[in-house]
Amino acid sequence: MHEYDNMVLQCFLDNQLQLFPEKVADSLEEAEDFLEECMAVVVNGKKEVLNFFEEEGLDLEGADEDGILEADEVFDIGDGRYLIIEG
């Protein structure tokens, strides 16, 4: 089970429409339930985002770091951490 702090949950609530056509959560509790259900991960920094996608088997050859960080499933929490939601 992951621990999502309020900053992570609020980031997801504020930005969920970048990934989904309509809201999937309206409260911190709903956001936490949703993130746990889809096994979202929180990583510390850009390098860990890239490592995550490499471990998932994505071919990052020639991929630009900023493009990966702007992917719909990557949320910049704002404190150096990133939330990644797996499809």
PyRosetta script that sets phi, psi and omega in degrees:
from pyrosetta import init, pose_from_sequence

init()
pose = pose_from_sequence("MHEYDNMVLQCFLDNQLQLFPEKVADSLEEAEDFLEECMAVVVNGKKEVLNFFEEEGLDLEGADEDGILEADEVFDIGDGRYLIIEG")
pose.set_psi(1, 135.4)
pose.set_omega(1, -178.3)
pose.set_phi(2, -90.5)
pose.set_psi(2, 152.4)
pose.set_omega(2, 173.5)
pose.set_phi(3, -105.5)
pose.set_psi(3, 116.2)
pose.set_omega(3, 177.5)
pose.set_phi(4, -108.3)
pose.set_psi(4, 117.5)
pose.set_omega(4, 179.2)
pose.set_phi(5, -79.8)
pose.set_psi(5, 171.5)
pose.set_omega(5, -175.0)
pose.set_phi(6, -60.9)
pose.set_psi(6, -31.9)
pose.set_omega(6, 179.4)
pose.set_phi(7, -65.0)
pose.set_psi(7, -41.6)
pose.set_omega(7, 177.5)
pose.set_phi(8, -64.7)
pose.set_psi(8, -47.5)
pose.set_omega(8, -178.3)
pose.set_phi(9, -62.7)
pose.set_psi(9, -42.3)
pose.set_omega(9, -179.7)
pose.set_phi(10, -66.8)
pose.set_psi(10, -39.4)
pose.set_omega(10, 177.1)
pose.set_phi(11, -58.2)
pose.set_psi(11, -45.2)
pose.set_omega(11, 179.6)
pose.set_phi(12, -64.8)
pose.set_psi(12, -45.5)
pose.set_omega(12, 179.0)
pose.set_phi(13, -57.5)
pose.set_psi(13, -44.0)
pose.set_omega(13, -176.2)
pose.set_phi(14, -70.8)
pose.set_psi(14, -28.0)
pose.set_omega(14, -170.5)
pose.set_phi(15, -119.5)
pose.set_psi(15, 8.0)
pose.set_omega(15, -173.8)
pose.set_phi(16, -59.0)
pose.set_psi(16, -25.7)
pose.set_omega(16, -177.9)
pose.set_phi(17, -72.3)
pose.set_psi(17, -10.0)
pose.set_omega(17, 174.7)
pose.set_phi(18, -70.7)
pose.set_psi(18, -21.3)
pose.set_omega(18, -177.5)
pose.set_phi(19, -112.2)
pose.set_psi(19, -30.8)
pose.set_omega(19, -174.6)
pose.set_phi(20, -119.1)
pose.set_psi(20, 146.7)
pose.set_omega(20, -178.7)
pose.set_phi(21, -69.0)
pose.set_psi(21, -23.5)
pose.set_omega(21, 175.9)
pose.set_phi(22, -143.8)
pose.set_psi(22, 163.0)
pose.set_omega(22, -176.8)
pose.set_phi(23, -60.7)
pose.set_psi(23, 137.6)
pose.set_omega(23, 176.2)
pose.set_phi(24, -106.4)
pose.set_psi(24, -9.0)
pose.set_omega(24, -179.9)
pose.set_phi(25, -148.8)
pose.set_psi(25, 142.7)
pose.set_omega(25, 179.1)
pose.set_phi(26, -118.5)
pose.set_psi(26, -3.7)
pose.set_omega(26, -178.7)
pose.set_phi(27, -144.0)
pose.set_psi(27, 166.8)
pose.set_omega(27, 177.6)
pose.set_phi(28, -60.5)
pose.set_psi(28, -38.1)
pose.set_omega(28, -179.6)
pose.set_phi(29, -65.0)
pose.set_psi(29, -44.6)
pose.set_omega(29, 178.8)
pose.set_phi(30, -64.7)
pose.set_psi(30, -38.8)
pose.set_omega(30, 178.6)
pose.set_phi(31, -62.1)
pose.set_psi(31, -44.1)
pose.set_omega(31, -179.8)
pose.set_phi(32, -63.2)
pose.set_psi(32, -44.7)
pose.set_omega(32, 178.1)
pose.set_phi(33, -59.2)
pose.set_psi(33, -44.5)
pose.set_omega(33, -178.6)
pose.set_phi(34, -64.6)
pose.set_psi(34, -45.8)
pose.set_omega(34, -178.3)
pose.set_phi(35, -63.7)
pose.set_psi(35, -38.4)
pose.set_omega(35, 177.4)
pose.set_phi(36, -65.4)
pose.set_psi(36, -40.8)
pose.set_omega(36, -178.6)
pose.set_phi(37, -62.0)
pose.set_psi(37, -41.2)
pose.set_omega(37, -178.1)
pose.set_phi(38, -95.3)
pose.set_psi(38, 10.2)
pose.set_omega(38, 175.5)
pose.set_phi(39, 54.1)
pose.set_psi(39, 47.3)
pose.set_omega(39, 177.2)
pose.set_phi(40, -66.4)
pose.set_psi(40, 150.7)
pose.set_omega(40, -179.7)
pose.set_phi(41, -122.3)
pose.set_psi(41, 150.6)
pose.set_omega(41, 174.4)
pose.set_phi(42, -111.9)
pose.set_psi(42, 127.2)
pose.set_omega(42, 179.2)
pose.set_phi(43, -121.6)
pose.set_psi(43, 156.6)
pose.set_omega(43, -177.5)
pose.set_phi(44, -99.3)
pose.set_psi(44, 90.0)
pose.set_omega(44, 172.3)
pose.set_phi(45, 102.3)
pose.set_psi(45, 165.6)
pose.set_omega(45, -176.0)
pose.set_phi(46, -60.8)
pose.set_psi(46, -41.3)
pose.set_omega(46, -177.6)
pose.set_phi(47, -61.0)
pose.set_psi(47, -39.4)
pose.set_omega(47, 179.0)
pose.set_phi(48, -69.0)
pose.set_psi(48, -29.5)
pose.set_omega(48, 174.7)
pose.set_phi(49, -63.2)
pose.set_psi(49, -47.9)
pose.set_omega(49, -179.7)
pose.set_phi(50, -62.8)
pose.set_psi(50, -42.9)
pose.set_omega(50, 178.1)
pose.set_phi(51, -60.4)
pose.set_psi(51, -41.4)
pose.set_omega(51, 179.8)
pose.set_phi(52, -57.2)
pose.set_psi(52, -49.3)
pose.set_omega(52, -177.3)
pose.set_phi(53, -67.7)
pose.set_psi(53, -34.2)
pose.set_omega(53, 175.9)
pose.set_phi(54, -63.4)
pose.set_psi(54, -43.7)
pose.set_omega(54, 179.7)
pose.set_phi(55, -65.3)
pose.set_psi(55, -28.0)
pose.set_omega(55, 178.2)
pose.set_phi(56, -78.4)
pose.set_psi(56, -4.0)
pose.set_omega(56, 176.5)
pose.set_phi(57, 88.8)
pose.set_psi(57, 13.6)
pose.set_omega(57, 177.6)
pose.set_phi(58, -79.1)
pose.set_psi(58, 139.5)
pose.set_omega(58, 179.1)
pose.set_phi(59, -81.2)
pose.set_psi(59, 110.1)
pose.set_omega(59, -177.9)
pose.set_phi(60, -99.1)
pose.set_psi(60, 7.6)
pose.set_omega(60, 179.5)
pose.set_phi(61, -56.1)
pose.set_psi(61, 120.8)
pose.set_omega(61, 178.5)
pose.set_phi(62, 77.4)
pose.set_psi(62, -2.1)
pose.set_omega(62, 179.0)
pose.set_phi(63, -74.7)
pose.set_psi(63, 142.0)
pose.set_omega(63, 179.8)
pose.set_phi(64, -95.9)
pose.set_psi(64, 137.1)
pose.set_omega(64, -173.4)
pose.set_phi(65, -53.5)
pose.set_psi(65, -43.8)
pose.set_omega(65, -178.8)
pose.set_phi(66, -64.7)
pose.set_psi(66, -35.9)
pose.set_omega(66, 178.0)
pose.set_phi(67, -63.1)
pose.set_psi(67, -40.4)
pose.set_omega(67, 178.9)
pose.set_phi(68, -66.2)
pose.set_psi(68, -42.1)
pose.set_omega(68, -179.4)
pose.set_phi(69, -68.0)
pose.set_psi(69, -20.7)
pose.set_omega(69, 178.7)
pose.set_phi(70, -94.3)
pose.set_psi(70, 2.9)
pose.set_omega(70, 178.1)
pose.set_phi(71, -59.0)
pose.set_psi(71, 147.3)
pose.set_omega(71, -176.3)
pose.set_phi(72, -57.5)
pose.set_psi(72, -32.3)
pose.set_omega(72, -176.1)
pose.set_phi(73, -86.6)
pose.set_psi(73, 2.3)
pose.set_omega(73, 178.7)
pose.set_phi(74, -108.5)
pose.set_psi(74, 123.7)
pose.set_omega(74, -178.5)
pose.set_phi(75, -114.9)
pose.set_psi(75, 124.6)
pose.set_omega(75, 177.2)
pose.set_phi(76, -82.0)
pose.set_psi(76, 111.6)
pose.set_omega(76, -176.4)
pose.set_phi(77, -69.9)
pose.set_psi(77, -27.2)
pose.set_omega(77, 175.4)
pose.set_phi(78, 106.0)
pose.set_psi(78, -6.3)
pose.set_omega(78, -179.9)
pose.set_phi(79, -119.7)
pose.set_psi(79, 21.7)
pose.set_omega(79, -178.8)
pose.set_phi(80, 98.5)
pose.set_psi(80, -13.3)
pose.set_omega(80, 179.0)
pose.set_phi(81, -97.1)
pose.set_psi(81, 159.7)
pose.set_omega(81, 178.5)
pose.set_phi(82, -131.8)
pose.set_psi(82, 142.5)
pose.set_omega(82, 174.8)
pose.set_phi(83, -101.5)
pose.set_psi(83, 129.6)
pose.set_omega(83, 178.4)
pose.set_phi(84, -119.3)
pose.set_psi(84, 126.1)
pose.set_omega(84, 179.9)
pose.set_phi(85, -108.0)
pose.set_psi(85, 120.3)
pose.set_omega(85, -179.8)
pose.set_phi(86, -81.0)
pose.set_psi(86, 138.1)
pose.set_omega(86, 179.7)
pose.set_phi(87, -72.9)
pose.dump_pdb("model.pdb")
